[in-house]
Amino acid sequence: MSRTGPPVPAWLQLVADTSHDDMELVQRTAHLPGGRESAVLMLFGPAPEGVERIGDSGGATLVLTERAHTLRSHPGQVSFPGGRVDPTDDGPVDAALREAEEEIGALRSGIDVVGMLPQLPLSVTGFSVTPVLGWWREPMPVGVVDPAEVARVVVVPVEELTDPANRFMAVHPARAFAAPAFEVQGLYVWGFTAILIAEFLDLAGLTRPWDTSDERPVPARFLVR
């Protein structure tokens, strides 16, 4: 189907076309056993109408969600739209698009699937996650579809994610765990989501130098599984 709007940016296509065998996340999780198959959608889009297309990202945006605070698993944490690959799904791409429509109202007809990153097993959740890279030529209104699942939907400028002022290392006190994290648009982004964003920015060539010695403890509200 022919679509108008800005084409897939070169940096996003670069990540989709690059071999990911040496990706840090791939190496870090290679020894972990595979779990239940799931998929998430990393949905990028062009700068909103009337917004200057500044920076290396050209003003692009990324969709993030804040999980409902009443959920038993990872309440209030920031994630990408996504979930389990159901038997009726035609693989991880189909699952990621279905979940995005169910969670935030993003119609699959408006999304170009650019590629996928390798499946990443996560011992904490028991899932093996496939990140799907999507591009919105013409961003549509999105929001909370099911408040029992999602508390907020935030369209974040990529330039805010690359801004060194918004980056630091999150330290988990119990696990002696330190990893890249972000604070943007009132969201505290850490854990798998933040690590994936950080590695994506590296692969895309969008990372700007930031202070990796700035270590901050993970807020207590996020330490409940």
N, C-alpha and C positions, 0 to 999 in steps of 0.2 A: 504494500500500500504506500502510495506517495505521500510524503509528509513535508510540511514547510518547517521553517525555523532553522536555527543554527545547526550545523553538522556536528558529529561527534568530535570533540577537541582532540588534538594530536596527543596530548599527555594521557588521556583516557585510553585512546587506541593503542598507545605504546604499552601500557600495562596489560591490556588484553592480548597483545601480540607477543609479549616477552615470555620466555621460558621461566617458570617459577620454581625449578628444581632447587635453586640455591636460596630461595626465599627463607628468611630467618624463621618465620612461623612454620614453614614446612619442616625445616630441620629440627625445630624445637619440639614439634609434636609427632615426629616420625616414629618414636618408640612407643607411643600411646596406643592402646587397643582401640579399634573402631567401635563406635556406638550407634545409637539410632540415627538414621540419616535425616538431616535437616538442611535447610537452605535459607540464606538471608539475601536481601536485595540492597546493594549499594547503589542508590538511585541519585545520579547527578543530573543537574539541569543547567541551562544558561542563566545569565544574570536576569533578574526580573525586569520587566519593562520600566524604563525610566532610570534604571540604576547603571552607573558608569561601569563598563567592563574593564576593571583595573586588575593589575597584578598578573602573574604568570598563568593563573587559572582563568583569566578573562572574565572574572566576576561570577564564575560557576558556583553552584550550590550543591549541598548534600542533604538528603532527608534523614533525620534521626527521630526516634521515638523514645518517650519516657514510659516505662512500664507502669501499669497500675500499682498503686501503693498497697493494694489489698491482696496482691498475688502472693501465693505461698513461696514461690521460687523467685529470687532476685527482685523483690518489690522495689519500685522506684528507680531502677537502674536504666541507663540509656542503652538502647540497642538499635539495630536495623530492623525494618519490617521483615518478618520471616517466621519460620516454624518448621514443624515436622513434615517430611515428605510422605504424603499419604499414598496408599495403594492405588488410588484413582489418579494420582498425578503422573504426568509423563516426564518424570525425572526432576532434578533440582530446579531447573529454570522454570518449569511449570509450577512447581510448589512455591518458589519465591514470588512469582507474579500473582498467584492466587492469594497468598498470604498478604501481600501488599494491598490488594484490592479489598480483602476482608478487614484488614486492620486500619488502613488509612484512606481507603477509597480511591486509590490510584488505579485507573483503568489500564489494563494491559495493552489495549489498542494504542495508547499514547506513548508506550515505552519501547525504545530500541534496545534489545539485548546485545551488548558489545562483546561479552565474553564471560568467562568464569575463572576464579582462582581455584587452586587445588583444594580438595576436601581436607578439612582440618579436624582431627579428633580432639575433643575436649574432655579431660578426665573429670573436671568439676561438674559438668552438666550431664555427662553420659551421652552426649550427641556427637556426631561427626558433621561438621558444618561446611557447606559449599557456598562461598560468597559469589553472588551473581552480579555482574557489572551492568548497570542500566543507564540509559541516557534519555532524558526528557527533552524532546525538541521544543515542545510547547507545554510548559508546566501547567497543570490543572489544579483547581482547588483540592486540598487534602485536609483531613482532620480526623478526629477521633470517631471511629465507627462503633466500636464496642468499648465503653468505659471500663468494663470488667477486665479488659486486657491492656488498654493503652490509656495513659493519663494525658499525654501531650504529644503533638506532632510538631516538630520544629524544622524549618528549612534553613539550614545554616550556610552562610557564605564560606566557601573553601578558604578564602583569604583570612577569615577569622581562625580557622584551624591551623593555618601556617604562620599566624602571627606569634612570634616568640613570647609575647606577653601573656598569651593564653595557654602556654605549654609548661609542663613540669613533670616530675617523676612521682607517681603515686606509690606509697609504701604501705603494704599490708602488714600490720603489726604481728599477726599470729603466724604468718607463713614466711616471714622475711622476704616478701615479694615486692620488688620495685619494678615498675614499668611505665612507659609513657602515658600521660593523661592530659586532658584538656578541660578548661572551663570556658564555655561559650553559650551565649543566649540563655543564661541561667541554668545551664545543664552541667553536671559534673560527669565527665565521660572518662571511664577507666575500664580496666579489665580487658576482656577479649575485644570489645568494640574499639577501645582506644588503641590497642596494640595493632589491630587490623588497619585502622585509619592511618596510624603512624607509618606502618610499612607500606601502605598504598602511596602515601605522599613521597616516601623515599623512591619507590619504583617509578613514580610519575615525574620525578625530578622537580617536585614542588616544595620540598622541605627547605626552610630557611634556618640558619644557625640559631639554636636556642640553648638555654642553660640546663644541661642535663644534671647539674649538681643541685638544682633546686628540688629538694625532696620534701614531700608533704604527706602526712598520714592520711589514709583513706578515712573519710568520716564514718563515725560509728553506725550511722543509719544504713550504711551499705554493707556492713559486715555480717548481715543475716542472709543466709542462703534462701 
